[in-house]
């Protein structure tokens, strides 16, 4: 895998740059409720030296009623200032599951116009497996201003997704497991209908990853998209359960050189809630 400070970097790259004054590391670990793990407590017990904890449930728009939707610009800026993350910094985001919630935060930074941000390939599990340093010490933080220019083309709301599905203007790619996509399995959130957005394709996020939680190479990724029936000449919208693993597909698309893609932030937690929105079941 080739290191790219705007998309994905290796543990070796991070180790080589760990002492860089312009590096900011974010632990963006987030667990599904069923996992019964405490991300903040695990961060406090041990994290990559210098890492700050990015809470995707708090650095969010808490007014929407949807889980961890994108924070308003002012809130994002104030939280980043308080974390000492700002202009001129190279940001590296990781999580404790390998490559899971980190990609969501990578996308969030890009949405805010901050492009010098990468996901740590293989995340904390790979870092630990290689015997690299951990600490329980909190980093010393100095305020840093961040200039935010929101890239509105990188995010879609329910109206835009419904229009895209009706017109067939975009490839809508769903990162949920196959059983949830087809409707064979119930949704984990109560009150959700089962199935998928009509016309969407299914690429469970694990299909773009290797067994060790690192991301597949370009040729393998392109094959995954082709095998799922995705037309890569069309603009894409990625979706999932609540907008987290959609970020993994967004990262995969960026890794194959495709930039005309957006995340449906509400994802199935929004679409599955509205009785007047159409639902398809079975395979794509």
Buried (B, 14 or more C-beta within 10 A) or exposed (E): BEBEBEBBBBBEBBBEBBEEEEBBBBBBBBBBEEEEBEBEEBBEEBBBEBBBBBBBEEBBBEEEEBBBBBBEBEBBBBBBBEBBBBEEBBBBBBBBBBBBBBBBBBBBBBBBBBEBBBBBBBBBBBBBEEEBEBEEEEBEEEEBEBEBEBBEEBBBEBEBBBEBBEEEEBBBBBBBBBEBBBBEEEBEBEEBBBBBBBBBBBBBBBBBBBEEBBBBEBEBBBEBBEEBEBEBEBBBBBBBBBBBBBBBBBBBBBBBEBEEBBBBBBBBBBBBBEEEBEBBEEEB
